[in-house]
Amino acid sequence: MAQREGSVDQDLIPANAQHRYQVRERDLPLSCPMPGMYLWNSHPKVYLPIEATGEAKCPYCGADFFLGADAD
């Protein structure tokens, strides 16, 4: 059986499950909810400008995102 994007059998992050998320440059452009989160119980996708300050807040769910260093 082929895996489907966002299917229940995948190990996805629950959307809006925590209030602070670390993101890395490879995750940009930043959107909330992020890829890899369940979307069925979340809000519409919004892109967040995190590059200038290193921090962003989602206007829908209030999640805080901060830009961390990429691991080597």
Distance bins in CASP14 RR format, pairs under 12 A and 6 or more apart:
PFRMAT RR
TARGET T0000
AUTHOR 0000-0000-0000
RMODE 2
METHOD distances of the structure
MODEL  1
1 7 0 0 0 0 1 0 0 0 0 0 0
1 9 0 0 0 0 1 0 0 0 0 0 0
2 9 0 0 0 0 0 1 0 0 0 0 0
3 9 1 0 0 1 0 0 0 0 0 0 0
3 10 1 0 0 1 0 0 0 0 0 0 0
3 11 0 0 0 0 0 1 0 0 0 0 0
3 12 0 0 0 0 0 1 0 0 0 0 0
4 10 0 0 0 0 1 0 0 0 0 0 0
4 12 0 0 0 0 0 1 0 0 0 0 0
5 12 0 0 0 0 1 0 0 0 0 0 0
5 35 0 0 0 0 1 0 0 0 0 0 0
5 36 0 0 0 0 1 0 0 0 0 0 0
5 37 0 0 0 0 0 1 0 0 0 0 0
5 38 0 0 0 0 0 1 0 0 0 0 0
5 39 0 0 0 0 0 1 0 0 0 0 0
6 12 1 0 1 0 0 0 0 0 0 0 0
6 13 0 0 0 0 0 1 0 0 0 0 0
6 15 0 0 0 0 0 1 0 0 0 0 0
6 33 0 0 0 0 0 1 0 0 0 0 0
6 35 0 0 0 0 1 0 0 0 0 0 0
6 36 1 0 0 1 0 0 0 0 0 0 0
6 37 0 0 0 0 1 0 0 0 0 0 0
6 38 1 0 0 1 0 0 0 0 0 0 0
6 39 1 0 0 1 0 0 0 0 0 0 0
6 40 0 0 0 0 1 0 0 0 0 0 0
7 36 0 0 0 0 0 1 0 0 0 0 0
7 38 0 0 0 0 0 1 0 0 0 0 0
7 39 0 0 0 0 0 1 0 0 0 0 0
7 40 0 0 0 0 0 1 0 0 0 0 0
8 38 0 0 0 0 1 0 0 0 0 0 0
8 40 0 0 0 0 1 0 0 0 0 0 0
10 35 0 0 0 0 0 1 0 0 0 0 0
10 36 0 0 0 0 1 0 0 0 0 0 0
10 37 0 0 0 0 0 1 0 0 0 0 0
10 38 0 0 0 0 1 0 0 0 0 0 0
11 36 0 0 0 0 1 0 0 0 0 0 0
11 37 0 0 0 0 0 1 0 0 0 0 0
11 38 0 0 0 0 0 1 0 0 0 0 0
12 33 0 0 0 0 0 1 0 0 0 0 0
12 34 0 0 0 0 0 1 0 0 0 0 0
12 35 0 0 0 0 1 0 0 0 0 0 0
12 36 1 0 1 0 0 0 0 0 0 0 0
12 37 1 0 0 1 0 0 0 0 0 0 0
12 38 1 0 1 0 0 0 0 0 0 0 0
12 39 0 0 0 0 1 0 0 0 0 0 0
12 40 0 0 0 0 0 1 0 0 0 0 0
12 41 0 0 0 0 0 1 0 0 0 0 0
12 42 0 0 0 0 0 1 0 0 0 0 0
13 21 0 0 0 0 1 0 0 0 0 0 0
13 32 0 0 0 0 0 1 0 0 0 0 0
13 33 0 0 0 0 1 0 0 0 0 0 0
13 34 1 0 0 1 0 0 0 0 0 0 0
13 35 0 0 0 0 1 0 0 0 0 0 0
13 36 1 0 1 0 0 0 0 0 0 0 0
13 37 1 0 1 0 0 0 0 0 0 0 0
13 38 1 0 0 1 0 0 0 0 0 0 0
13 39 0 0 0 0 0 1 0 0 0 0 0
13 42 0 0 0 0 0 1 0 0 0 0 0
13 63 0 0 0 0 0 1 0 0 0 0 0
14 21 0 0 0 0 0 1 0 0 0 0 0
14 33 0 0 0 0 1 0 0 0 0 0 0
14 34 0 0 0 0 0 1 0 0 0 0 0
14 36 0 0 0 0 0 1 0 0 0 0 0
14 37 1 0 0 1 0 0 0 0 0 0 0
14 38 1 0 1 0 0 0 0 0 0 0 0
14 39 0 0 0 0 0 1 0 0 0 0 0
14 40 0 0 0 0 0 1 0 0 0 0 0
14 41 0 0 0 0 1 0 0 0 0 0 0
14 42 0 0 0 0 1 0 0 0 0 0 0
14 61 0 0 0 0 0 1 0 0 0 0 0
14 63 0 0 0 0 0 1 0 0 0 0 0
15 21 0 0 0 0 0 1 0 0 0 0 0
15 31 0 0 0 0 0 1 0 0 0 0 0
15 32 0 0 0 0 1 0 0 0 0 0 0
15 33 1 0 1 0 0 0 0 0 0 0 0
15 34 0 0 0 0 1 0 0 0 0 0 0
15 35 0 0 0 0 0 1 0 0 0 0 0
15 36 0 0 0 0 1 0 0 0 0 0 0
15 37 1 0 1 0 0 0 0 0 0 0 0
15 38 1 0 1 0 0 0 0 0 0 0 0
15 39 1 0 0 1 0 0 0 0 0 0 0
15 40 0 0 0 0 1 0 0 0 0 0 0
15 41 1 0 0 1 0 0 0 0 0 0 0
15 42 1 1 0 0 0 0 0 0 0 0 0
15 43 0 0 0 0 1 0 0 0 0 0 0
15 44 0 0 0 0 0 1 0 0 0 0 0
15 45 0 0 0 0 0 1 0 0 0 0 0
15 58 0 0 0 0 0 1 0 0 0 0 0
15 60 0 0 0 0 0 1 0 0 0 0 0
15 61 1 0 0 1 0 0 0 0 0 0 0
15 62 0 0 0 0 0 1 0 0 0 0 0
15 63 0 0 0 0 1 0 0 0 0 0 0
16 32 0 0 0 0 1 0 0 0 0 0 0
16 33 1 0 0 1 0 0 0 0 0 0 0
16 34 0 0 0 0 0 1 0 0 0 0 0
16 37 0 0 0 0 1 0 0 0 0 0 0
16 38 0 0 0 0 1 0 0 0 0 0 0
16 39 0 0 0 0 0 1 0 0 0 0 0
16 40 0 0 0 0 0 1 0 0 0 0 0
16 41 0 0 0 0 1 0 0 0 0 0 0
16 42 1 0 0 1 0 0 0 0 0 0 0
16 43 1 0 0 1 0 0 0 0 0 0 0
16 58 0 0 0 0 1 0 0 0 0 0 0
16 60 0 0 0 0 1 0 0 0 0 0 0
16 61 1 0 1 0 0 0 0 0 0 0 0
16 62 0 0 0 0 1 0 0 0 0 0 0
16 63 1 0 0 1 0 0 0 0 0 0 0
16 64 0 0 0 0 0 1 0 0 0 0 0
17 33 0 0 0 0 0 1 0 0 0 0 0
17 34 0 0 0 0 0 1 0 0 0 0 0
17 36 0 0 0 0 0 1 0 0 0 0 0
17 37 0 0 0 0 1 0 0 0 0 0 0
17 38 0 0 0 0 1 0 0 0 0 0 0
17 41 0 0 0 0 0 1 0 0 0 0 0
17 42 0 0 0 0 0 1 0 0 0 0 0
17 61 0 0 0 0 0 1 0 0 0 0 0
17 63 0 0 0 0 1 0 0 0 0 0 0
18 34 0 0 0 0 0 1 0 0 0 0 0
18 37 0 0 0 0 0 1 0 0 0 0 0
18 61 0 0 0 0 0 1 0 0 0 0 0
18 62 0 0 0 0 0 1 0 0 0 0 0
18 63 1 0 0 1 0 0 0 0 0 0 0
18 64 0 0 0 0 1 0 0 0 0 0 0
18 65 0 0 0 0 0 1 0 0 0 0 0
19 32 0 0 0 0 0 1 0 0 0 0 0
19 57 0 0 0 0 1 0 0 0 0 0 0
19 58 0 0 0 0 1 0 0 0 0 0 0
19 61 0 0 0 0 1 0 0 0 0 0 0
19 62 1 0 0 1 0 0 0 0 0 0 0
19 63 1 0 1 0 0 0 0 0 0 0 0
19 64 1 0 0 1 0 0 0 0 0 0 0
19 65 0 0 0 0 0 1 0 0 0 0 0
19 66 0 0 0 0 0 1 0 0 0 0 0
20 55 0 0 0 0 1 0 0 0 0 0 0
20 56 0 0 0 0 0 1 0 0 0 0 0
20 57 0 0 0 0 0 1 0 0 0 0 0
20 58 0 0 0 0 0 1 0 0 0 0 0
20 61 0 0 0 0 0 1 0 0 0 0 0
20 62 0 0 0 0 1 0 0 0 0 0 0
20 63 1 0 0 1 0 0 0 0 0 0 0
20 64 1 0 1 0 0 0 0 0 0 0 0
20 65 1 0 0 1 0 0 0 0 0 0 0
20 66 1 0 0 1 0 0 0 0 0 0 0
20 68 0 0 0 0 0 1 0 0 0 0 0
21 27 0 0 0 0 1 0 0 0 0 0 0
21 30 0 0 0 0 1 0 0 0 0 0 0
21 31 0 0 0 0 0 1 0 0 0 0 0
21 32 0 0 0 0 1 0 0 0 0 0 0
21 33 0 0 0 0 0 1 0 0 0 0 0
21 34 1 0 0 1 0 0 0 0 0 0 0
21 36 0 0 0 0 0 1 0 0 0 0 0
21 37 0 0 0 0 1 0 0 0 0 0 0
21 48 0 0 0 0 0 1 0 0 0 0 0
21 50 0 0 0 0 0 1 0 0 0 0 0
21 55 0 0 0 0 0 1 0 0 0 0 0
21 56 0 0 0 0 1 0 0 0 0 0 0
21 57 0 0 0 0 0 1 0 0 0 0 0
21 58 0 0 0 0 1 0 0 0 0 0 0
21 61 0 0 0 0 0 1 0 0 0 0 0
21 62 0 0 0 0 0 1 0 0 0 0 0
21 63 1 0 0 1 0 0 0 0 0 0 0
21 64 1 0 0 1 0 0 0 0 0 0 0
21 65 1 0 1 0 0 0 0 0 0 0 0
21 66 1 0 0 1 0 0 0 0 0 0 0
21 67 0 0 0 0 0 1 0 0 0 0 0
21 68 0 0 0 0 0 1 0 0 0 0 0
22 30 0 0 0 0 0 1 0 0 0 0 0
22 34 0 0 0 0 0 1 0 0 0 0 0
22 50 0 0 0 0 0 1 0 0 0 0 0
22 54 0 0 0 0 0 1 0 0 0 0 0
22 55 0 0 0 0 0 1 0 0 0 0 0
22 56 0 0 0 0 0 1 0 0 0 0 0
22 63 0 0 0 0 0 1 0 0 0 0 0
22 64 0 0 0 0 1 0 0 0 0 0 0
22 65 1 0 0 1 0 0 0 0 0 0 0
22 66 1 0 1 0 0 0 0 0 0 0 0
22 67 1 0 0 1 0 0 0 0 0 0 0
22 68 1 0 1 0 0 0 0 0 0 0 0
22 69 0 0 0 0 1 0 0 0 0 0 0
22 70 0 0 0 0 0 1 0 0 0 0 0
22 71 0 0 0 0 0 1 0 0 0 0 0
23 29 0 0 0 0 0 1 0 0 0 0 0
23 30 1 0 1 0 0 0 0 0 0 0 0
23 31 0 0 0 0 0 1 0 0 0 0 0
23 32 0 0 0 0 0 1 0 0 0 0 0
23 34 1 0 0 1 0 0 0 0 0 0 0
23 35 0 0 0 0 0 1 0 0 0 0 0
23 48 0 0 0 0 1 0 0 0 0 0 0
23 50 1 0 0 1 0 0 0 0 0 0 0
23 51 0 0 0 0 0 1 0 0 0 0 0
23 54 0 0 0 0 1 0 0 0 0 0 0
23 55 0 0 0 0 0 1 0 0 0 0 0
23 56 0 0 0 0 1 0 0 0 0 0 0
23 58 0 0 0 0 0 1 0 0 0 0 0
23 63 0 0 0 0 0 1 0 0 0 0 0
23 64 0 0 0 0 0 1 0 0 0 0 0
23 65 1 0 1 0 0 0 0 0 0 0 0
23 66 1 0 0 1 0 0 0 0 0 0 0
23 67 1 0 0 1 0 0 0 0 0 0 0
23 68 1 0 0 1 0 0 0 0 0 0 0
23 69 0 0 0 0 0 1 0 0 0 0 0
23 70 0 0 0 0 0 1 0 0 0 0 0
24 30 0 0 0 0 0 1 0 0 0 0 0
24 34 0 0 0 0 0 1 0 0 0 0 0
24 50 0 0 0 0 0 1 0 0 0 0 0
24 54 0 0 0 0 0 1 0 0 0 0 0
24 65 0 0 0 0 0 1 0 0 0 0 0
24 66 0 0 0 0 0 1 0 0 0 0 0
24 67 1 0 0 1 0 0 0 0 0 0 0
24 68 1 0 1 0 0 0 0 0 0 0 0
24 69 1 0 0 1 0 0 0 0 0 0 0
24 70 1 0 1 0 0 0 0 0 0 0 0
24 71 1 0 0 1 0 0 0 0 0 0 0
24 72 0 0 0 0 0 1 0 0 0 0 0
25 50 0 0 0 0 1 0 0 0 0 0 0
25 51 0 0 0 0 1 0 0 0 0 0 0
25 54 0 0 0 0 0 1 0 0 0 0 0
25 67 1 0 0 1 0 0 0 0 0 0 0
25 68 0 0 0 0 1 0 0 0 0 0 0
25 69 0 0 0 0 1 0 0 0 0 0 0
25 70 1 0 1 0 0 0 0 0 0 0 0
25 71 0 0 0 0 0 1 0 0 0 0 0
26 35 0 0 0 0 0 1 0 0 0 0 0
26 67 0 0 0 0 0 1 0 0 0 0 0
26 68 0 0 0 0 0 1 0 0 0 0 0
26 69 0 0 0 0 0 1 0 0 0 0 0
26 70 1 0 0 1 0 0 0 0 0 0 0
26 71 0 0 0 0 1 0 0 0 0 0 0
27 34 1 0 0 1 0 0 0 0 0 0 0
27 35 0 0 0 0 1 0 0 0 0 0 0
27 36 0 0 0 0 0 1 0 0 0 0 0
27 37 0 0 0 0 0 1 0 0 0 0 0
27 48 0 0 0 0 0 1 0 0 0 0 0
27 50 0 0 0 0 1 0 0 0 0 0 0
27 51 0 0 0 0 0 1 0 0 0 0 0
27 56 0 0 0 0 0 1 0 0 0 0 0
27 65 0 0 0 0 1 0 0 0 0 0 0
27 66 0 0 0 0 0 1 0 0 0 0 0
27 67 0 0 0 0 1 0 0 0 0 0 0
27 68 0 0 0 0 1 0 0 0 0 0 0
27 70 0 0 0 0 1 0 0 0 0 0 0
28 34 0 0 0 0 0 1 0 0 0 0 0
28 35 0 0 0 0 0 1 0 0 0 0 0
28 47 0 0 0 0 1 0 0 0 0 0 0
28 48 0 0 0 0 1 0 0 0 0 0 0
28 49 0 0 0 0 0 1 0 0 0 0 0
28 50 1 0 0 1 0 0 0 0 0 0 0
28 51 1 0 0 1 0 0 0 0 0 0 0
28 52 0 0 0 0 0 1 0 0 0 0 0
28 54 0 0 0 0 0 1 0 0 0 0 0
28 56 0 0 0 0 0 1 0 0 0 0 0
28 65 0 0 0 0 0 1 0 0 0 0 0
28 67 0 0 0 0 1 0 0 0 0 0 0
28 68 0 0 0 0 0 1 0 0 0 0 0
28 70 0 0 0 0 0 1 0 0 0 0 0
29 35 0 0 0 0 0 1 0 0 0 0 0
29 45 0 0 0 0 0 1 0 0 0 0 0
29 46 0 0 0 0 0 1 0 0 0 0 0
29 47 1 0 1 0 0 0 0 0 0 0 0
29 48 0 0 0 0 1 0 0 0 0 0 0
29 49 0 0 0 0 1 0 0 0 0 0 0
29 50 0 0 0 0 1 0 0 0 0 0 0
29 51 0 0 0 0 1 0 0 0 0 0 0
29 56 0 0 0 0 0 1 0 0 0 0 0
29 65 0 0 0 0 0 1 0 0 0 0 0
30 45 0 0 0 0 0 1 0 0 0 0 0
30 46 0 0 0 0 1 0 0 0 0 0 0
30 47 1 0 0 1 0 0 0 0 0 0 0
30 48 1 0 1 0 0 0 0 0 0 0 0
30 49 1 0 0 1 0 0 0 0 0 0 0
30 50 1 0 1 0 0 0 0 0 0 0 0
30 51 0 0 0 0 1 0 0 0 0 0 0
30 52 0 0 0 0 0 1 0 0 0 0 0
30 53 0 0 0 0 0 1 0 0 0 0 0
30 54 0 0 0 0 1 0 0 0 0 0 0
30 55 0 0 0 0 0 1 0 0 0 0 0
30 56 1 0 0 1 0 0 0 0 0 0 0
30 57 0 0 0 0 0 1 0 0 0 0 0
30 58 0 0 0 0 1 0 0 0 0 0 0
30 63 0 0 0 0 0 1 0 0 0 0 0
30 64 0 0 0 0 0 1 0 0 0 0 0
30 65 1 0 0 1 0 0 0 0 0 0 0
30 66 0 0 0 0 0 1 0 0 0 0 0
30 67 0 0 0 0 1 0 0 0 0 0 0
30 68 0 0 0 0 0 1 0 0 0 0 0
31 37 0 0 0 0 1 0 0 0 0 0 0
31 39 0 0 0 0 0 1 0 0 0 0 0
31 42 0 0 0 0 0 1 0 0 0 0 0
31 43 0 0 0 0 0 1 0 0 0 0 0
31 44 0 0 0 0 0 1 0 0 0 0 0
31 45 1 0 1 0 0 0 0 0 0 0 0
31 46 1 0 0 1 0 0 0 0 0 0 0
31 47 1 0 1 0 0 0 0 0 0 0 0
31 48 1 0 0 1 0 0 0 0 0 0 0
31 49 0 0 0 0 0 1 0 0 0 0 0
31 50 0 0 0 0 0 1 0 0 0 0 0
31 56 0 0 0 0 0 1 0 0 0 0 0
31 58 0 0 0 0 1 0 0 0 0 0 0
31 60 0 0 0 0 0 1 0 0 0 0 0
31 63 0 0 0 0 0 1 0 0 0 0 0
31 65 0 0 0 0 1 0 0 0 0 0 0
32 39 0 0 0 0 0 1 0 0 0 0 0
32 42 0 0 0 0 1 0 0 0 0 0 0
32 43 1 0 0 1 0 0 0 0 0 0 0
32 44 0 0 0 0 1 0 0 0 0 0 0
32 45 1 0 0 1 0 0 0 0 0 0 0
32 46 1 0 1 0 0 0 0 0 0 0 0
32 47 0 0 0 0 1 0 0 0 0 0 0
32 48 1 0 1 0 0 0 0 0 0 0 0
32 49 0 0 0 0 0 1 0 0 0 0 0
32 50 0 0 0 0 0 1 0 0 0 0 0
32 56 0 0 0 0 1 0 0 0 0 0 0
32 57 0 0 0 0 1 0 0 0 0 0 0
32 58 1 0 1 0 0 0 0 0 0 0 0
32 59 0 0 0 0 1 0 0 0 0 0 0
32 60 1 0 0 1 0 0 0 0 0 0 0
32 61 1 0 0 1 0 0 0 0 0 0 0
32 62 0 0 0 0 1 0 0 0 0 0 0
32 63 1 0 1 0 0 0 0 0 0 0 0
32 64 0 0 0 0 0 1 0 0 0 0 0
32 65 1 0 0 1 0 0 0 0 0 0 0
33 39 1 0 1 0 0 0 0 0 0 0 0
33 40 0 0 0 0 0 1 0 0 0 0 0
33 41 0 0 0 0 1 0 0 0 0 0 0
33 42 1 0 1 0 0 0 0 0 0 0 0
33 43 1 0 0 1 0 0 0 0 0 0 0
33 44 0 0 0 0 1 0 0 0 0 0 0
33 45 1 0 0 1 0 0 0 0 0 0 0
33 46 0 0 0 0 1 0 0 0 0 0 0
33 47 0 0 0 0 0 1 0 0 0 0 0
33 48 0 0 0 0 0 1 0 0 0 0 0
33 58 0 0 0 0 1 0 0 0 0 0 0
33 60 0 0 0 0 1 0 0 0 0 0 0
33 61 0 0 0 0 1 0 0 0 0 0 0
33 62 0 0 0 0 0 1 0 0 0 0 0
33 63 0 0 0 0 1 0 0 0 0 0 0
33 65 0 0 0 0 0 1 0 0 0 0 0
34 42 0 0 0 0 0 1 0 0 0 0 0
34 45 0 0 0 0 1 0 0 0 0 0 0
34 46 0 0 0 0 0 1 0 0 0 0 0
34 47 0 0 0 0 0 1 0 0 0 0 0
34 48 0 0 0 0 1 0 0 0 0 0 0
34 50 0 0 0 0 0 1 0 0 0 0 0
34 56 0 0 0 0 0 1 0 0 0 0 0
34 58 0 0 0 0 0 1 0 0 0 0 0
34 61 0 0 0 0 0 1 0 0 0 0 0
34 63 0 0 0 0 1 0 0 0 0 0 0
34 65 0 0 0 0 1 0 0 0 0 0 0
35 45 0 0 0 0 1 0 0 0 0 0 0
36 42 0 0 0 0 0 1 0 0 0 0 0
36 45 0 0 0 0 0 1 0 0 0 0 0
37 43 0 0 0 0 0 1 0 0 0 0 0
37 45 0 0 0 0 0 1 0 0 0 0 0
37 58 0 0 0 0 0 1 0 0 0 0 0
37 61 0 0 0 0 0 1 0 0 0 0 0
37 63 0 0 0 0 0 1 0 0 0 0 0
39 45 1 0 0 1 0 0 0 0 0 0 0
41 61 0 0 0 0 0 1 0 0 0 0 0
42 58 0 0 0 0 0 1 0 0 0 0 0
42 60 0 0 0 0 1 0 0 0 0 0 0
42 61 1 0 0 1 0 0 0 0 0 0 0
42 63 0 0 0 0 0 1 0 0 0 0 0
43 58 1 0 0 1 0 0 0 0 0 0 0
43 59 0 0 0 0 1 0 0 0 0 0 0
43 60 1 1 0 0 0 0 0 0 0 0 0
43 61 1 0 1 0 0 0 0 0 0 0 0
43 62 0 0 0 0 1 0 0 0 0 0 0
43 63 0 0 0 0 0 1 0 0 0 0 0
44 58 0 0 0 0 0 1 0 0 0 0 0
44 59 0 0 0 0 0 1 0 0 0 0 0
44 60 1 0 0 1 0 0 0 0 0 0 0
44 61 0 0 0 0 0 1 0 0 0 0 0
45 58 0 0 0 0 0 1 0 0 0 0 0
45 60 0 0 0 0 1 0 0 0 0 0 0
45 61 0 0 0 0 0 1 0 0 0 0 0
46 56 0 0 0 0 1 0 0 0 0 0 0
46 57 0 0 0 0 0 1 0 0 0 0 0
46 58 1 0 0 1 0 0 0 0 0 0 0
46 59 1 0 0 1 0 0 0 0 0 0 0
46 60 1 0 0 1 0 0 0 0 0 0 0
46 61 0 0 0 0 1 0 0 0 0 0 0
46 62 0 0 0 0 0 1 0 0 0 0 0
46 63 0 0 0 0 0 1 0 0 0 0 0
46 65 0 0 0 0 0 1 0 0 0 0 0
47 56 0 0 0 0 1 0 0 0 0 0 0
47 58 0 0 0 0 0 1 0 0 0 0 0
47 59 0 0 0 0 0 1 0 0 0 0 0
47 60 0 0 0 0 0 1 0 0 0 0 0
47 65 0 0 0 0 0 1 0 0 0 0 0
48 54 0 0 0 0 0 1 0 0 0 0 0
48 55 0 0 0 0 1 0 0 0 0 0 0
48 56 1 1 0 0 0 0 0 0 0 0 0
48 57 1 0 0 1 0 0 0 0 0 0 0
48 58 1 0 0 1 0 0 0 0 0 0 0
48 59 0 0 0 0 1 0 0 0 0 0 0
48 60 0 0 0 0 0 1 0 0 0 0 0
48 61 0 0 0 0 0 1 0 0 0 0 0
48 62 0 0 0 0 0 1 0 0 0 0 0
48 63 0 0 0 0 1 0 0 0 0 0 0
48 64 0 0 0 0 0 1 0 0 0 0 0
48 65 1 0 0 1 0 0 0 0 0 0 0
48 66 0 0 0 0 0 1 0 0 0 0 0
48 67 0 0 0 0 0 1 0 0 0 0 0
49 55 0 0 0 0 0 1 0 0 0 0 0
49 56 1 0 0 1 0 0 0 0 0 0 0
49 57 0 0 0 0 0 1 0 0 0 0 0
49 58 0 0 0 0 0 1 0 0 0 0 0
49 59 0 0 0 0 0 1 0 0 0 0 0
49 65 0 0 0 0 0 1 0 0 0 0 0
49 67 0 0 0 0 0 1 0 0 0 0 0
50 56 1 0 1 0 0 0 0 0 0 0 0
50 57 0 0 0 0 1 0 0 0 0 0 0
50 58 0 0 0 0 0 1 0 0 0 0 0
50 63 0 0 0 0 0 1 0 0 0 0 0
50 64 0 0 0 0 0 1 0 0 0 0 0
50 65 1 0 1 0 0 0 0 0 0 0 0
50 66 1 0 0 1 0 0 0 0 0 0 0
50 67 1 0 1 0 0 0 0 0 0 0 0
50 68 0 0 0 0 1 0 0 0 0 0 0
51 65 0 0 0 0 0 1 0 0 0 0 0
51 67 1 0 0 1 0 0 0 0 0 0 0
52 67 0 0 0 0 0 1 0 0 0 0 0
53 64 0 0 0 0 0 1 0 0 0 0 0
53 65 0 0 0 0 0 1 0 0 0 0 0
53 66 0 0 0 0 1 0 0 0 0 0 0
53 67 0 0 0 0 1 0 0 0 0 0 0
54 64 0 0 0 0 0 1 0 0 0 0 0
54 65 0 0 0 0 1 0 0 0 0 0 0
54 66 1 0 0 1 0 0 0 0 0 0 0
54 67 1 0 1 0 0 0 0 0 0 0 0
54 68 0 0 0 0 1 0 0 0 0 0 0
54 69 0 0 0 0 0 1 0 0 0 0 0
55 63 0 0 0 0 0 1 0 0 0 0 0
55 64 1 0 0 1 0 0 0 0 0 0 0
55 65 1 0 0 1 0 0 0 0 0 0 0
55 66 1 0 1 0 0 0 0 0 0 0 0
55 67 1 0 0 1 0 0 0 0 0 0 0
55 68 0 0 0 0 0 1 0 0 0 0 0
56 62 0 0 0 0 0 1 0 0 0 0 0
56 63 0 0 0 0 1 0 0 0 0 0 0
56 64 1 0 0 1 0 0 0 0 0 0 0
56 65 1 0 1 0 0 0 0 0 0 0 0
56 66 0 0 0 0 1 0 0 0 0 0 0
56 67 0 0 0 0 1 0 0 0 0 0 0
57 63 1 0 0 1 0 0 0 0 0 0 0
57 64 1 0 1 0 0 0 0 0 0 0 0
57 65 1 0 0 1 0 0 0 0 0 0 0
57 66 0 0 0 0 0 1 0 0 0 0 0
58 64 0 0 0 0 1 0 0 0 0 0 0
58 65 1 0 0 1 0 0 0 0 0 0 0
END
